[in-house]
Amino acid sequence: MNPAAPAKPVPYGDPGSAAEPTCVDDLTRQNVQAMQRLEEAALASRSRSDRIAGFIARFCGSMPFVGVHVAIFSAWLLVNSVPALPHFDPYPFTFLTLVVSLEAIFLSTFILISQNHELRISERRNQLDLQINLLTEQENTKMLQMLERIAKKVGVSMDDDPAVHILKKATHPETLVAQIEQAQRDGSHAPQ
């Protein structure tokens, strides 16, 4: 399987399919595997600069990185502080300050590149979550509408439950966003 290829949908309910789930564990296993394929595809599709930046960011966030720096800085300070040795960077260690500053500039750039890649992946996950949630809401609304029709056919009255009438109406994302934004505006004006 090509790791850069998009994950193929799992054929739920396809008769004769080897991937047909037989229990909840099968469904969750297939979902986990599908998400793992998506993550692998995202990792495989990274550019060379993203891979390099990711490697450097991971190394910089590790204890070996700290150990290397402790050793180098200790040796630097020792060599430039012992009176019997020649000092290439005497106190106040101006050259060391320059080196550390340049390293900080490059490290922050690599970390930002790595974070940008992670942000793109996170935005894709959020979009996937949103689409699945919207689809689930649409499915639930349709099921409530179907259940109401079935209830009417068998002679069961649902008029005594006003929540069912409200929930069977489609939810509009634009309305929800407007309500969230209004609540945030109202909350920002509340006394603290």
Phi and psi restraints in degrees (value plus and minus 20) as a CYANA .aco file:
   2 ASN   PHI     -95.8   -55.8
   2 ASN   PSI      97.1   137.1
   3 PRO   PHI     -86.9   -46.9
   3 PRO   PSI     -39.2     0.8
   4 ALA   PHI    -104.8   -64.8
   4 ALA   PSI     -32.4     7.6
   5 ALA   PHI     -94.8   -54.8
   5 ALA   PSI     127.1   167.1
   6 PRO   PHI     -84.6   -44.6
   6 PRO   PSI     129.9   169.9
   7 ALA   PHI     -86.2   -46.2
   7 ALA   PSI     116.2   156.2
   8 LYS   PHI    -104.0   -64.0
   8 LYS   PSI     123.2   163.2
   9 PRO   PHI     -85.2   -45.2
   9 PRO   PSI     126.0   166.0
  10 VAL   PHI    -103.0   -63.0
  10 VAL   PSI     109.7   149.7
  11 PRO   PHI     -98.8   -58.8
  11 PRO   PSI      59.7    99.7
  12 TYR   PHI     -84.1   -44.1
  12 TYR   PSI     113.2   153.2
  13 GLY   PHI      55.0    95.0
  13 GLY   PSI     -13.9    26.1
  14 ASP   PHI     -96.5   -56.5
  14 ASP   PSI      92.7   132.7
  15 PRO   PHI     -78.1   -38.1
  15 PRO   PSI     115.2   155.2
  16 GLY   PHI      62.2   102.2
  16 GLY   PSI     -23.8    16.2
  17 SER   PHI     -95.0   -55.0
  17 SER   PSI     117.8   157.8
  18 ALA   PHI     -88.7   -48.7
  18 ALA   PSI     -41.6    -1.6
  19 ALA   PHI    -110.9   -70.9
  19 ALA   PSI     -14.4    25.6
  20 GLU   PHI     -85.6   -45.6
  20 GLU   PSI     103.6   143.6
  21 PRO   PHI     -92.4   -52.4
  21 PRO   PSI     123.9   163.9
  22 THR   PHI    -134.5   -94.5
  22 THR   PSI     -31.3     8.7
  23 CYS   PHI    -175.1  -135.1
  23 CYS   PSI     155.1   195.1
  24 VAL   PHI     -82.2   -42.2
  24 VAL   PSI     -57.3   -17.3
  25 ASP   PHI     -79.6   -39.6
  25 ASP   PSI     -58.4   -18.4
  26 ASP   PHI     -84.2   -44.2
  26 ASP   PSI     -62.7   -22.7
  27 LEU   PHI     -81.7   -41.7
  27 LEU   PSI     -68.3   -28.3
  28 THR   PHI     -86.6   -46.6
  28 THR   PSI     -56.8   -16.8
  29 ARG   PHI     -82.6   -42.6
  29 ARG   PSI     -62.9   -22.9
  30 GLN   PHI     -84.2   -44.2
  30 GLN   PSI     -59.4   -19.4
  31 ASN   PHI     -84.9   -44.9
  31 ASN   PSI     -63.9   -23.9
  32 VAL   PHI     -82.3   -42.3
  32 VAL   PSI     -62.7   -22.7
  33 GLN   PHI     -85.6   -45.6
  33 GLN   PSI     -58.6   -18.6
  34 ALA   PHI     -83.5   -43.5
  34 ALA   PSI     -63.3   -23.3
  35 MET   PHI     -87.0   -47.0
  35 MET   PSI     -56.8   -16.8
  36 GLN   PHI     -83.7   -43.7
  36 GLN   PSI     -60.7   -20.7
  37 ARG   PHI     -83.7   -43.7
  37 ARG   PSI     -59.2   -19.2
  38 LEU   PHI     -82.7   -42.7
  38 LEU   PSI     -63.5   -23.5
  39 GLU   PHI     -84.9   -44.9
  39 GLU   PSI     -62.4   -22.4
  40 GLU   PHI     -83.6   -43.6
  40 GLU   PSI     -60.0   -20.0
  41 ALA   PHI     -84.8   -44.8
  41 ALA   PSI     -59.2   -19.2
  42 ALA   PHI     -86.0   -46.0
  42 ALA   PSI     -60.7   -20.7
  43 LEU   PHI     -86.3   -46.3
  43 LEU   PSI     -60.3   -20.3
  44 ALA   PHI     -90.2   -50.2
  44 ALA   PSI     -45.4    -5.4
  45 SER   PHI    -108.6   -68.6
  45 SER   PSI     -16.4    23.6
  46 ARG   PHI     -86.0   -46.0
  46 ARG   PSI     127.5   167.5
  47 SER   PHI     -94.7   -54.7
  47 SER   PSI     146.7   186.7
  48 ARG   PHI     -79.9   -39.9
  48 ARG   PSI     -62.1   -22.1
  49 SER   PHI     -85.2   -45.2
  49 SER   PSI     -56.0   -16.0
  50 ASP   PHI     -85.0   -45.0
  50 ASP   PSI     -59.6   -19.6
  51 ARG   PHI     -85.8   -45.8
  51 ARG   PSI     -64.3   -24.3
  52 ILE   PHI     -83.9   -43.9
  52 ILE   PSI     -66.8   -26.8
  53 ALA   PHI     -81.6   -41.6
  53 ALA   PSI     -60.2   -20.2
  54 GLY   PHI     -83.8   -43.8
  54 GLY   PSI     -62.3   -22.3
  55 PHE   PHI     -82.6   -42.6
  55 PHE   PSI     -66.5   -26.5
  56 ILE   PHI     -84.3   -44.3
  56 ILE   PSI     -62.9   -22.9
  57 ALA   PHI     -82.7   -42.7
  57 ALA   PSI     -61.5   -21.5
  58 ARG   PHI     -84.7   -44.7
  58 ARG   PSI     -63.2   -23.2
  59 PHE   PHI     -85.4   -45.4
  59 PHE   PSI     -60.2   -20.2
  60 CYS   PHI     -87.2   -47.2
  60 CYS   PSI     -42.3    -2.3
  61 GLY   PHI    -115.2   -75.2
  61 GLY   PSI       5.5    45.5
  62 SER   PHI    -140.3  -100.3
  62 SER   PSI     141.6   181.6
  63 MET   PHI     -87.2   -47.2
  63 MET   PSI     -54.2   -14.2
  64 PRO   PHI     -78.8   -38.8
  64 PRO   PSI     -55.8   -15.8
  65 PHE   PHI     -81.6   -41.6
  65 PHE   PSI     -63.9   -23.9
  66 VAL   PHI     -83.0   -43.0
  66 VAL   PSI     -64.7   -24.7
  67 GLY   PHI     -81.1   -41.1
  67 GLY   PSI     -62.7   -22.7
  68 VAL   PHI     -80.9   -40.9
  68 VAL   PSI     -63.7   -23.7
  69 HIS   PHI     -88.3   -48.3
  69 HIS   PSI     -59.7   -19.7
  70 VAL   PHI     -80.7   -40.7
  70 VAL   PSI     -63.9   -23.9
  71 ALA   PHI     -85.6   -45.6
  71 ALA   PSI     -66.4   -26.4
  72 ILE   PHI     -85.5   -45.5
  72 ILE   PSI     -66.9   -26.9
  73 PHE   PHI     -87.2   -47.2
  73 PHE   PSI     -57.5   -17.5
  74 SER   PHI     -83.4   -43.4
  74 SER   PSI     -65.8   -25.8
  75 ALA   PHI     -83.4   -43.4
  75 ALA   PSI     -62.6   -22.6
  76 TRP   PHI     -79.1   -39.1
  76 TRP   PSI     -69.7   -29.7
  77 LEU   PHI     -86.0   -46.0
  77 LEU   PSI     -58.8   -18.8
  78 LEU   PHI     -85.2   -45.2
  78 LEU   PSI     -68.0   -28.0
  79 VAL   PHI     -81.4   -41.4
  79 VAL   PSI     -57.5   -17.5
  80 ASN   PHI    -112.1   -72.1
  80 ASN   PSI     -13.8    26.2
  81 SER   PHI    -136.6   -96.6
  81 SER   PSI     -44.9    -4.9
  82 VAL   PHI     -92.7   -52.7
  82 VAL   PSI     104.1   144.1
  83 PRO   PHI     -82.0   -42.0
  83 PRO   PSI     -49.8    -9.8
  84 ALA   PHI     -97.8   -57.8
  84 ALA   PSI     -35.5     4.5
  85 LEU   PHI    -117.5   -77.5
  85 LEU   PSI     131.3   171.3
  86 PRO   PHI     -91.0   -51.0
  86 PRO   PSI     117.5   157.5
  87 HIS   PHI    -121.9   -81.9
  87 HIS   PSI      93.8   133.8
  88 PHE   PHI    -106.0   -66.0
  88 PHE   PSI     -36.3     3.7
  89 ASP   PHI    -164.6  -124.6
  89 ASP   PSI      56.7    96.7
  90 PRO   PHI     -86.9   -46.9
  90 PRO   PSI     142.2   182.2
  91 TYR   PHI     -70.6   -30.6
  91 TYR   PSI     112.1   152.1
  92 PRO   PHI    -114.5   -74.5
  92 PRO   PSI       9.6    49.6
  93 PHE   PHI      37.0    77.0
  93 PHE   PSI      33.9    73.9
  94 THR   PHI     -82.9   -42.9
  94 THR   PSI     -62.2   -22.2
  95 PHE   PHI     -86.4   -46.4
  95 PHE   PSI     -58.9   -18.9
  96 LEU   PHI     -81.4   -41.4
  96 LEU   PSI     -61.3   -21.3
  97 THR   PHI     -81.2   -41.2
  97 THR   PSI     -62.8   -22.8
  98 LEU   PHI     -82.1   -42.1
  98 LEU   PSI     -65.9   -25.9
  99 VAL   PHI     -82.3   -42.3
  99 VAL   PSI     -65.8   -25.8
 100 VAL   PHI     -84.7   -44.7
 100 VAL   PSI     -59.6   -19.6
 101 SER   PHI     -84.7   -44.7
 101 SER   PSI     -64.2   -24.2
 102 LEU   PHI     -83.5   -43.5
 102 LEU   PSI     -61.3   -21.3
 103 GLU   PHI     -81.8   -41.8
 103 GLU   PSI     -62.0   -22.0
 104 ALA   PHI     -82.3   -42.3
 104 ALA   PSI     -59.7   -19.7
 105 ILE   PHI     -82.0   -42.0
 105 ILE   PSI     -68.8   -28.8
 106 PHE   PHI     -88.4   -48.4
 106 PHE   PSI     -61.1   -21.1
 107 LEU   PHI     -83.2   -43.2
 107 LEU   PSI     -62.3   -22.3
 108 SER   PHI     -84.4   -44.4
 108 SER   PSI     -55.4   -15.4
 109 THR   PHI     -85.5   -45.5
 109 THR   PSI     -65.4   -25.4
 110 PHE   PHI     -83.2   -43.2
 110 PHE   PSI     -60.0   -20.0
 111 ILE   PHI     -86.1   -46.1
 111 ILE   PSI     -60.2   -20.2
 112 LEU   PHI     -84.6   -44.6
 112 LEU   PSI     -60.5   -20.5
 113 ILE   PHI     -80.8   -40.8
 113 ILE   PSI     -65.4   -25.4
 114 SER   PHI     -83.6   -43.6
 114 SER   PSI     -62.0   -22.0
 115 GLN   PHI     -86.4   -46.4
 115 GLN   PSI     -55.8   -15.8
 116 ASN   PHI     -81.8   -41.8
 116 ASN   PSI     -61.4   -21.4
 117 HIS   PHI     -83.7   -43.7
 117 HIS   PSI     -65.4   -25.4
 118 GLU   PHI     -82.7   -42.7
 118 GLU   PSI     -55.7   -15.7
 119 LEU   PHI     -85.1   -45.1
 119 LEU   PSI     -61.1   -21.1
 120 ARG   PHI     -82.1   -42.1
 120 ARG   PSI     -61.7   -21.7
 121 ILE   PHI     -85.2   -45.2
 121 ILE   PSI     -63.3   -23.3
 122 SER   PHI     -83.3   -43.3
 122 SER   PSI     -60.4   -20.4
 123 GLU   PHI     -84.2   -44.2
 123 GLU   PSI     -57.4   -17.4
 124 ARG   PHI     -85.9   -45.9
 124 ARG   PSI     -61.8   -21.8
 125 ARG   PHI     -82.5   -42.5
 125 ARG   PSI     -62.7   -22.7
 126 ASN   PHI     -82.1   -42.1
 126 ASN   PSI     -60.5   -20.5
 127 GLN   PHI     -85.3   -45.3
 127 GLN   PSI     -60.2   -20.2
 128 LEU   PHI     -82.5   -42.5
 128 LEU   PSI     -66.6   -26.6
 129 ASP   PHI     -77.5   -37.5
 129 ASP   PSI     -65.7   -25.7
 130 LEU   PHI     -81.4   -41.4
 130 LEU   PSI     -66.1   -26.1
 131 GLN   PHI     -84.5   -44.5
 131 GLN   PSI     -61.0   -21.0
 132 ILE   PHI     -86.0   -46.0
 132 ILE   PSI     -61.8   -21.8
 133 ASN   PHI     -83.5   -43.5
 133 ASN   PSI     -61.8   -21.8
 134 LEU   PHI     -84.2   -44.2
 134 LEU   PSI     -62.7   -22.7
 135 LEU   PHI     -82.8   -42.8
 135 LEU   PSI     -62.7   -22.7
 136 THR   PHI     -81.9   -41.9
 136 THR   PSI     -62.0   -22.0
 137 GLU   PHI     -83.6   -43.6
 137 GLU   PSI     -61.5   -21.5
 138 GLN   PHI     -85.4   -45.4
 138 GLN   PSI     -60.8   -20.8
 139 GLU   PHI     -83.6   -43.6
 139 GLU   PSI     -64.2   -24.2
 140 ASN   PHI     -83.2   -43.2
 140 ASN   PSI     -61.2   -21.2
 141 THR   PHI     -81.2   -41.2
 141 THR   PSI     -64.7   -24.7
 142 LYS   PHI     -83.6   -43.6
 142 LYS   PSI     -60.3   -20.3
 143 MET   PHI     -84.4   -44.4
 143 MET   PSI     -60.7   -20.7
 144 LEU   PHI     -82.4   -42.4
 144 LEU   PSI     -60.7   -20.7
 145 GLN   PHI     -83.7   -43.7
 145 GLN   PSI     -62.5   -22.5
 146 MET   PHI     -86.0   -46.0
 146 MET   PSI     -62.1   -22.1
 147 LEU   PHI     -82.9   -42.9
 147 LEU   PSI     -57.2   -17.2
 148 GLU   PHI     -84.0   -44.0
 148 GLU   PSI     -62.0   -22.0
 149 ARG   PHI     -83.0   -43.0
 149 ARG   PSI     -62.0   -22.0
 150 ILE   PHI     -83.3   -43.3
 150 ILE   PSI     -63.2   -23.2
 151 ALA   PHI     -80.7   -40.7
 151 ALA   PSI     -60.9   -20.9
 152 LYS   PHI     -85.3   -45.3
 152 LYS   PSI     -59.2   -19.2
 153 LYS   PHI     -85.2   -45.2
 153 LYS   PSI     -55.9   -15.9
 154 VAL   PHI    -111.7   -71.7
 154 VAL   PSI     -18.7    21.3
 155 GLY   PHI      66.6   106.6
 155 GLY   PSI       0.2    40.2
 156 VAL   PHI    -115.3   -75.3
 156 VAL   PSI     109.6   149.6
 157 SER   PHI    -110.5   -70.5
 157 SER   PSI     113.2   153.2
 158 MET   PHI    -132.6   -92.6
 158 MET   PSI      -6.4    33.6
 159 ASP   PHI     -88.8   -48.8
 159 ASP   PSI     -39.9     0.1
 160 ASP   PHI    -101.7   -61.7
 160 ASP   PSI     -21.9    18.1
 161 ASP   PHI    -140.4  -100.4
 161 ASP   PSI      74.4   114.4
 162 PRO   PHI     -86.7   -46.7
 162 PRO   PSI     -42.7    -2.7
 163 ALA   PHI     -83.8   -43.8
 163 ALA   PSI     -55.3   -15.3
 164 VAL   PHI     -83.5   -43.5
 164 VAL   PSI     -60.7   -20.7
 165 HIS   PHI     -86.0   -46.0
 165 HIS   PSI     -54.0   -14.0
 166 ILE   PHI     -93.9   -53.9
 166 ILE   PSI     -65.3   -25.3
 167 LEU   PHI     -90.8   -50.8
 167 LEU   PSI     -43.9    -3.9
 168 LYS   PHI     -98.7   -58.7
 168 LYS   PSI     -26.0    14.0
 169 LYS   PHI    -103.6   -63.6
 169 LYS   PSI     125.8   165.8
 170 ALA   PHI     -85.0   -45.0
 170 ALA   PSI     120.9   160.9
 171 THR   PHI    -109.6   -69.6
 171 THR   PSI     113.7   153.7
 172 HIS   PHI    -124.6   -84.6
 172 HIS   PSI      96.9   136.9
 173 PRO   PHI     -76.0   -36.0
 173 PRO   PSI     -55.5   -15.5
 174 GLU   PHI     -81.9   -41.9
 174 GLU   PSI     -59.8   -19.8
 175 THR   PHI     -85.5   -45.5
 175 THR   PSI     -62.7   -22.7
 176 LEU   PHI     -82.8   -42.8
 176 LEU   PSI     -62.5   -22.5
 177 VAL   PHI     -81.3   -41.3
 177 VAL   PSI     -63.9   -23.9
 178 ALA   PHI     -82.2   -42.2
 178 ALA   PSI     -59.9   -19.9
 179 GLN   PHI     -86.8   -46.8
 179 GLN   PSI     -60.8   -20.8
 180 ILE   PHI     -83.5   -43.5
 180 ILE   PSI     -66.1   -26.1
 181 GLU   PHI     -83.1   -43.1
 181 GLU   PSI     -59.4   -19.4
 182 GLN   PHI     -84.2   -44.2
 182 GLN   PSI     -62.6   -22.6
 183 ALA   PHI     -84.0   -44.0
 183 ALA   PSI     -57.8   -17.8
 184 GLN   PHI     -87.1   -47.1
 184 GLN   PSI     -60.6   -20.6
 185 ARG   PHI     -84.1   -44.1
 185 ARG   PSI     -63.5   -23.5
 186 ASP   PHI     -84.5   -44.5
 186 ASP   PSI     -58.7   -18.7
 187 GLY   PHI     -88.4   -48.4
 187 GLY   PSI     -51.1   -11.1
 188 SER   PHI     -96.1   -56.1
 188 SER   PSI     -37.8     2.2
 189 HIS   PHI    -114.4   -74.4
 189 HIS   PSI     -26.8    13.2
 190 ALA   PHI     -90.1   -50.1
 190 ALA   PSI     124.5   164.5
 191 PRO   PHI     -86.8   -46.8
 191 PRO   PSI     123.5   163.5
